[in-house]
Amino acid sequence: MNALFQYLLRLGDDSLILGQRLSEWCGHSPTIEVDLSLSNLGLDLIGQASLLLGYAGEVEGQGRDADRLAFHRDALQFRNCLLVEQPNGDFAQTIARQFLFSTYSLALFEKLTASTDVRIAEIAAKAIKEVAYHADLAADWVVRLGDGTEESRGRMNEGLDWFWRFVDEMFEMDDLERSLADAGIAADKTALRTNFDEKVNSVLAAATLPAPVYPYPVRGGRVGHHTEHLGHLLAPMQYLPRTYPDAVW
């Protein structure tokens, strides 16, 4: 299948699934301010997903738009990384996931602004303004929780330890992405890891938190091998469009 189409699915699915996860906090956050913040982050990610999946549908040429790709694929057809589909857990765990993903995403979109694919470069240029805010917000909360009370510190540390097993997958390059990177379309993600580690370590130092324990890396999302959590996430997300496929909103 078209390599560019698959790459756009990976980018778009990351944003879509994490946006959906964040939407689950609406009305359940610790404060109204946090509730609005997480909702806005989710909306930003859904907007990015709409642009990326819309372009993917054009590249595929089978008449599927962003909505069709979002709501009418089964779990095995999604190409998001495993980190974004994990349950929210408590607030600290959600922040740990957001911090790791946004730090990665910021480095990625910075590189993609120079993509030889004009559409990808334009989407990245728009998204980077949003992602920079996401990364700053998450980093601020890591510091506040890590250098806060004994309980907040423990929860923040546990959240980072839990999600660290999914970090390696975000930076993996397979033949598909290497071929697109050689053409100047995709980013060489292996070259982003040093910058990612430096930023993460800087924030952890400010938060007086230890480096995460490095467990056995978990991977598979890029080829459709997902955890059970993705199916549970897609069921409510896709219910209305699948039940009423001809509905007009």
For each residue, the residues with C-beta under 8 A, 3 or more apart:
1: 5 6
2: 5 6 59 60
3: 6 7 176 179 180
4: 7 8 59 117 180 185
5: 1 2 8 9 56 59 60
6: 1 2 3 9 10 79 176
7: 3 4 10 11 176 177 180 185 186
8: 4 5 11 12 52 53 55 56 59 120
9: 5 6 12 13 53 56 69 78 79
10: 6 7 13 14 79 80 81 222
11: 7 8 14 15 52
12: 8 9 15 16 48 49 51 52 53 56 66 69
13: 9 10 16 17 49 53 78 79 80
14: 10 11 17 18 80 81 84 101 105
15: 11 12 18 19 45 46 48 49 52
16: 12 13 19 20 45 46 49 53 70 80
17: 13 14 20 21 78 80 84 85 230 233
18: 14 15 21 22 42 45 80 84 97 98 101
19: 15 16 22 23 41 42 43 44 45 46 48 49
20: 16 17 23 24 42 46 233 237
21: 17 18 24 42 84 85 86 87 88 94 97 233
22: 18 19 25 38 39 41 42 45 94 98
23: 19 20 26 39 42
24: 20 21 28 88
25: 22 28 29 35 38 39 42 88 94
26: 23 29 35 38 39 42
27: 35
28: 24 25 35
29: 25 26 32 34 35 37 38 91
30: 34 91
31: 34 35
32: 29 35 36
33: 36 37
34: 29 30 31 37 38 91
35: 25 26 27 28 29 31 32 38 39
36: 32 33 39 40
37: 29 33 34 40 41 137
38: 22 25 26 29 34 35 41 42 94
39: 22 23 25 26 35 36 42 43
40: 36 37 43 44
41: 19 22 37 38 44 45 98 134 137
42: 18 19 20 21 22 23 25 26 38 39 45 46
43: 19 39 40 46 47
44: 19 40 41 47 48 127 130 131 134
45: 15 16 18 19 22 41 42 48 49
46: 15 16 19 20 42 43 49 50
47: 43 44 50 51 130
48: 12 15 19 44 45 51 52 123 126 127 130
49: 12 13 15 16 19 45 46 52 53 66 70
50: 46 47 53 54 66
51: 12 47 48 54 55 66 123 126 127
52: 8 11 12 15 48 49 55 56 123
53: 8 9 12 13 16 49 50 56 57 65 66 69 70
54: 50 51 57 58 65 66
55: 8 51 52 58 59 119 120 123
56: 5 8 9 12 52 53 59 60 66 69
57: 53 54 60 62 63 64 65 66 68 69
58: 54 55 61
59: 2 4 5 8 55 56
60: 2 5 56 57 64
61: 58
62: 57
63: 57 68
64: 57 60 68 69 72
65: 53 54 57 68 69
66: 12 49 50 51 53 54 56 57 69 70
67: 70 71 241
68: 57 63 64 65 71 72
69: 9 12 53 56 57 64 65 66 72 73
70: 16 49 53 66 67 73 237 238
71: 67 68 237 238 241 242
72: 64 68 69 238 241 242 245
73: 69 70 77 78
74: 77 234
75: 78 224 226 230 231 234
76: 224 226
77: 73 74 224
78: 9 13 17 73 75 221 224 226 230 234
79: 6 9 10 13 221 222 223 224
80: 10 13 14 16 17 18 84 85 221 226 230
81: 10 14 84 166 169 170 221 222
82: 85 86 166 169 218 219 220 221 226 227
83: 86 97 100 101 163 166 167 169 170
84: 14 17 18 21 80 81 97 101
85: 17 21 80 82 221 226 227 229 230 233
86: 21 82 83 89 97 162 163 166 227 229
87: 21 229
88: 21 24 25 93 94 97
89: 86 92 93 94 159 162
90: 93 94 155 159
91: 29 30 34 94 95 155
92: 89 95 96 145 152 155 156 158 159
93: 88 89 90 96 97 155 158 159 162 163
94: 21 22 25 38 88 89 90 91 97 98 159
95: 91 92 98 99 138 141 142 145 156 159
96: 92 93 99 100 142 156 159 160 162 163
97: 18 21 83 84 86 88 93 94 100 101 159 163
98: 18 22 41 94 95 101 102 134 137 138
99: 95 96 102 103 135 138 139 141 142 160 200 203
100: 83 96 97 103 104 160 163 164 166 167 200
101: 14 18 83 84 97 98 104 105 170
102: 98 99 105 106 131 134 135 138
103: 99 100 106 107 135 138 139 196 199 200
104: 100 101 107 108 167 170 171 192 196
105: 14 101 102 108 109 131 134 135
106: 102 103 109 110 128 131 132 134 135
107: 103 104 110 111 192 195 196 199
108: 104 105 111 112 187 189 192
109: 105 106 112 113 124 127 128 131
110: 106 107 113 124 128
111: 107 108 114 115 187 188 191 192
112: 108 109 115 120 121 123 124 186 187
113: 109 110 121 124 125 128
114: 111 121 184
115: 111 112 118 120 121 124 184 185 186 187
116: 121 183 184 185
117: 4 120 121 185
118: 115 121 122
119: 55 122 123
120: 8 55 112 115 117 123 124 185
121: 112 113 114 115 116 117 118 124 125
122: 118 119 125 126
123: 48 51 52 55 112 119 120 126 127
124: 109 110 112 113 115 120 121 127 128
125: 113 121 122 128
126: 48 51 122 123 129 130
127: 44 48 51 109 123 124 130 131
128: 106 109 110 113 124 125 131 132
129: 126 132 133
130: 44 47 48 126 127 133 134
131: 44 102 105 106 109 127 128 134 135
132: 106 128 129 135 136
133: 129 130 136 137
134: 41 44 98 102 105 106 130 131 137 138
135: 99 102 103 105 106 131 132 138 139
136: 132 133 139 140
137: 37 41 98 133 134 140 141
138: 95 98 99 102 103 134 135 141 142
139: 99 103 135 136 142 143 199 203
140: 136 137 143 144
141: 95 99 137 138 144 145
142: 95 96 99 138 139 145 146 156 160 203 204 207 209
143: 139 140 146 147 203 206 207
144: 140 141 147 148 152
145: 92 95 141 142 148 152 153 155 156 207
146: 142 143 152 153 156 157 204 207 208 209
147: 143 144 153 206 207 208
148: 144 145 152 153
149: 152 153
150: 153 154
151: 154 155
152: 92 144 145 146 148 149 155 156
153: 145 146 147 148 149 150 156 157 208 209
154: 150 151 157 158
155: 90 91 92 93 145 151 152 158 159
156: 92 95 96 142 145 146 152 153 159 160 207 209
157: 146 153 154 160 161 209 210
158: 92 93 154 155 161 162
159: 89 90 92 93 94 95 96 97 155 156 162 163
160: 96 99 100 142 156 157 163 164 204 209 212
161: 157 158 164 212 213 215
162: 86 89 93 96 158 159 165
163: 83 86 93 96 97 100 159 160 166 167 212
164: 100 160 161 167 212 213 214 215
165: 162 215 216 217 218
166: 81 82 83 86 100 163 169 170 217 218
167: 83 100 104 163 164 170 171 217
168: 171 172 217 219
169: 81 82 83 166 172 217 218 219 220 221 222
170: 81 83 101 104 166 167 189
171: 104 167 168 189 190 192 193 196
172: 168 169 189 219 222
173: 177 178 181 188 189 190
174: 177 178 222
175: 178 179
176: 3 6 7 179 180
177: 7 173 174 180 181 186 189
178: 173 174 175 181 182 188
179: 3 175 176 182 183
180: 3 4 7 176 177 183 185 186
181: 173 177 178 184 185 186 187 188
182: 178 179
183: 116 179 180 186
184: 114 115 116 181
185: 4 7 115 116 117 120 180 181
186: 7 112 115 177 180 181 183
187: 108 111 112 115 181 191 192
188: 111 173 178 181 191 192
189: 108 170 171 172 173 177 192 193
190: 171 173 193
191: 111 187 188 194
192: 104 107 108 111 171 187 188 189 195 196
193: 171 189 190 196 197
194: 191 197 198
195: 107 192 198 199
196: 103 104 107 171 192 193 199 200
197: 193 194 200 201
198: 194 195 201 202
199: 103 107 139 195 196 202 203
200: 99 100 103 196 197 203 204
201: 197 198 204 205 211
202: 198 199 205 206
203: 99 139 142 143 199 200 206 207
204: 142 146 160 200 201 207 209 210 211
205: 201 202 208
206: 143 147 202 203
207: 142 143 145 146 147 156 203 204
208: 146 147 153 205
209: 142 146 153 156 157 160 204
210: 157 204
211: 201 204
212: 160 161 163 164
213: 161 164
214: 164
215: 161 164 165
216: 165
217: 165 166 167 168 169
218: 82 165 166 169
219: 82 168 169 172 222
220: 82 169 223 224 225 226
221: 78 79 80 81 82 85 169 224 225 226
222: 10 79 81 169 172 174 219
223: 79 220
224: 75 76 77 78 79 220 221
225: 220 221
226: 75 76 78 80 82 85 220 221 229 230 231
227: 82 85 86 230
228: 231 232
229: 85 86 87 226 232 233
230: 17 75 78 80 85 226 227 233 234
231: 75 226 228 234 235
232: 228 229 235
233: 17 20 21 85 229 230 236 237
234: 74 75 78 230 231 237 238
235: 231 232 238 239
236: 233 239
237: 20 70 71 233 234
238: 70 71 72 234 235 241 242
239: 235 236 242 243
240: 243 244 247
241: 67 71 72 238 244 245 247
242: 71 72 238 239 245
243: 239 240
244: 240 241 247
245: 72 241 242
246:
247: 240 241 244
248:
249:
